[in-house]
Each structure stands twice: as C-alpha cells, then as structure tokens.
Amino acid sequence: MAHPARRLRPHRRAYAVIPARLASTRLPRKMLLRETGKPLIQHTWESACQASSPVEVWIAADSEEIAVEARAFGANVLLTDPNCPSGTDRVAEAARQLPDADILVNVQGDEPEVSTEAIDQAVELLQDNPDAVMSTIATPLRTREKLNNPACVKVVFDRDGRALYFSRSPIPHAREWNDALLTADPPHFYQHLGLYAYRREFLFELAQTPRTDLEKVENLEQLRVLQLGKTILVGVVDRPTAGIDTPEDYRAFVRRYRGR
C-alpha cells in the first residue's frame, strides 16, 4: 500500500530519466506545447525534480530542438537516437551515458503532473527488495468505464506486491457483476500507471531482449519482463495522474494549471 508522506534522503545512485520524443501521432510536437507559458516537458521535469529519491533528473531527448528548450530551463539533457523504438530503449541508451546510476526511473515526458510519491515509492521498492529487478505503480480503479477501457491497463499482484499479470482487459474478470465490486476495500481492481524503475543491468537486458508473444498480443512491454521470469514489484498510490495524449488532454491540463 502507499507509504505515508515523508521526506526521503536521495538514493545516491538513483536517477530519473524523462524520455522526450518530438514526433507524436495523436498530438504533434506535444513536448513543446506551451499555452501555460512553459513547454510541456518543463512541467514534467519540474514535477520529477520534486521527488526526494533520485539524486539527479535527466531528459533523454531525441532531437536538438527539445535539447535546446530543456537546456534553456536548466535541465540536464542527453541526446539519444531518434529511432529508439520505445521509451525503455531511450532510457537504456541514456543509462549508458550515466555510469553512476544503478536505479533508473522512467518518467514519461507527457505526464506533467507526475506524482513525486510514485517516483519515490518506485525507487524505495527496489532499495528494500534486492531480488527485484523492476518496480512500477498502480492505483485503485473505481469506475466500470475505465475497467472496460482497453486504453486503461490493469494489473493484478500477489500479497507481497509482485505483479502477476497486466492486461488491457478487465482483470480479475467478475463471473457475476455487482457494482459493489468497484467500491470494495481493499480494492479488487487496479489501474497500472506507466512509471517504472529498473536496476541498471536488467534495463540493458530488457532493451536487448526480443518482444515476447504475450507482449505482442496485448502490446504491453511489461509482459516481456514477466515472461522472462523476473519480478516486478507494484506500489500503490491513492490517485492516478493524467498523461497528455490528445488535444483535449492538453486543454484539460492547461485549465487545471491556470486554476491553481
């Protein structure tokens, strides 16, 4: 379950890396949208910098254009291959340029309101469990609309927080539906949030391993890890954070930002 709020000492070898890609299908050039007065990537960077556990935060940019913007607001920047097939591959490439990092936190660049609690908890899970190679975050899922939405990834895990499966389908699947299932405590359903922490050597292994059958079927990279027989620890936070995938998502974020 979520840990009580507290200030952690930075883990001397944990680094947060924000992969930032200029091209995006549904919302072109979203990393540089700036209706708030700041580019989107700056909001994500500022949120990540509030986390206590990473000793440094880096932006892994795929283009000089993003790099120039990031340097202008004071971020540490690494240039990576624009043809990286995924954010994980981009983080792995950045990690090769960060030899002191033994825990890498992958913070998605399009999550300007990323939870600092989630970042700290992901790092703490690996610090406290030396046998685990990867950690991630989930939050209770309380609406049937999200439960049935394939864009909302679900996760189930055991009593020790070890992931059993991730799916775009509702898991667990209720044989007989009752709306009370959505309000149960402890929750029956959890939404997976796309924040990961990896041990350095496993990140390199993962980036070099071909996609697995389950991964291809669900188009979920984390299933590759489970098919490799590795442990993913799942931490829980109270609320999800919203990623920016569409123009509507961005407009909603701008309204929230201006309403603060």
N, C-alpha and C positions, 0 to 999 in steps of 0.2 A: 504494500500500500504506500501512498505518498508519505514521505517523511515530513515531520513538522518543519516549518520555515526556520532556517538558521543560516548563519554565515559560515561557509566552509573556507578552509585555507586552500589556496590554489595548489593543485597537484602539479608538482614541478615538471612533469613530463606529459601533461595532458594539453593538447592543442585543439582548438575549434577551427574547423576549415569550412568555409562557405563556398561551394562551387557555384560559379556565376556564368551563365551562358547567354550570349547576346541574342541568338536566334531562338524563338519560341513560336509554336504553331498557333495556339489559340489567342495569345496576346503578344504581338510582335514587340520586341525590344523592351519587355516589361521591366527588366532590371534598371533601366534608365528613366522610367516614368517618374515625373517629378511634380505632380499637381500639389503636393504638400509643401513644396519648396526644397525638398531633398529627393535625390533619386531613391527608388525602392530599395536598392541594395544597401544604401546607407542606413535605412531604418533597421534592416535585418542585422547589419554589423553592430549598430548601437545596442540593439537588444542583446545580442550574443556577448558583447563586452560587459554586460551587467552580471553575467554568470560568475560565480566565485571559483569554480574548479579549474577551468583552463588557464594556463599561465599566459597564453597568447591566443589571439584570434587572427586568422589569415583569410583573405579572399583569394580563391583559386579562379582566376579569370581566364576566359577563352579568347579574349581579344584585347588589343591595346586600348581600344575605346573604353571598355569597362575599367581597365587598369588605370587609365588616366583619371577617370572620375573617382575611383577608390583612393588613389594617392592624394587627390585634392582634399578629401575629407579626413585624411590622416591614417588610413588603413594600411596594414601590411598586405602586400599583394605578391602573388606568384602567377606567372603566365603559364598556362597549360595548353595542351594540344586541342585546337577547336574541334577535332574529330573524335574526342573521347566519347565512347558510346553511352556512358551513364555518369551520374554524379559520383557514384562509388569509384569509377575509374579515374575521375578527375581528382577526387580526394587522394587516391593512391598515388597518382602522379605528383601531387603536391607533397605528400608524405616523404617521397624520395628526396625532396629538397629541404626537408625538416628532420635532420638526423637525430635531434634530441627528443623527438616526440615518440612516446611508446603507447599512448592512447590518443586516437584521433576521433573527434566528434564531427560527424557530418551534419551540418546545419543547412537546410535548404534555403537558397538565396531568396526565394519568393515567399518566405514566412516572416514578414516584418514584425509580427507580434509574438515571435517565438518565446516560449516560456523559459526563463532562466532556471526555474525549478527543474524543468525537464532536462536541460543540459547538465546541471549539477548531479541530478539523480543518475543519469546515464553513466557518467564518469564514476560516481560512487559505487555503482553496482559492480563495475569491473575492478575497482580498487579492493572491494570487500570479498570478491569471489575470483580468486586467481585461476580457477579452472575454466572460467567462461571466456570466450573469445570475442563476444559481441553483446551489446545491450541495446535496448530500444524502449519506447514509451507507449503506453496506451491510456485511454480514458474511458470511463463508463459510457455506454451507449444507451440512450434513453428514449429514442423515437423509432417507430417502426419504419418511417420513411428512410432513415439512414440505414437501418438494419437491412432493408431490401435493396439499397442502392449499391450497385457494383462498383461505383467510384469510391465508396467508403469501405476501406479494407478493415476486416475484422480479425481478431486474434483470440485464441484460447491458450491458456497456460496452466501449469500444474501448481500445486500448493507452495512450491518453492520459487515460483515466478519464472519457470523455464518454459519457453514457448513450445507448444505442441503443434500448432498449425496456424497459418494465416490464409485468409480466403476473401474473395470478393462476394461470396455467397454468405447468407446468414449462418454463423456458427456460434454456439451449437444450434442445430435446427430443431425447433419445437415440434414434437409429434402432434400435440394438440395446443393450439394457440390460445393464450389468455393475456389480455393487456397487462395484468399484474406482473407478468414476467419482466416488463420494462422498468418496473419500479422496485424490484426486489433488492434487498440489502443482505448480503453482498450482491453485487450485480451479476447477472447471467451473461451479459453481452459487453464486449469491449471494442472500441474503435482503435485501430492501430494508428499512431502518429508517426510520420516519416522522419524521425530523428534517430540517428544511430551513433553508437560509439564502438570502435573496433580496437583490438590490440594490433599493434603495428604489423607484425609478421603475418597475422591472419588476414589483414586487409590486402597485403600483397598477394597472398594465396588466393583470396577470393577474386581479385581482379584478373588473375591468370587462369581461373577455372572456367571451363565452358558452361554455358547455360544448361540447366537440367530439365528433365521432362516436366516436372511439376511447375517449375518456373515458367516454362514456355506456355503451358496450359492456362495458368492464371495471370501471367505477365507480372509476377511478383518476385523480385530479386532475392528477398529474404528466404524464399523457399529453397534456393540453392544451398544456403547455409544449413538448413535442416536436413536436406538430402545428403550433405557431406557428413552428417552425424555430429555436427557441432552444436553447442549450447548457445542459445540467445536468451538472455535474461530480460524480463519485461518489468519495468517500473510503471507505476500508476500515478497520474496527476488528476486533479479534480475536473479540469475543463480542457477542451481542445483549443487549439489555435487555428486560425483560418489562413490557408495558403492562398496565393493570388494566381488564379489560372485563367480568368476571363475578365473582360472589361467590367462586368458587373461586380466581380470580386474586388477589383481595384477601386471602383467608385464607392463601394461599401467601406473599404479601409479608409479612404480619404474622408468620408463622413465621420467615421469613428475618431480619426486623428484630429479633425477640426473641432469635434465636440468635447475634447478633453478639457 
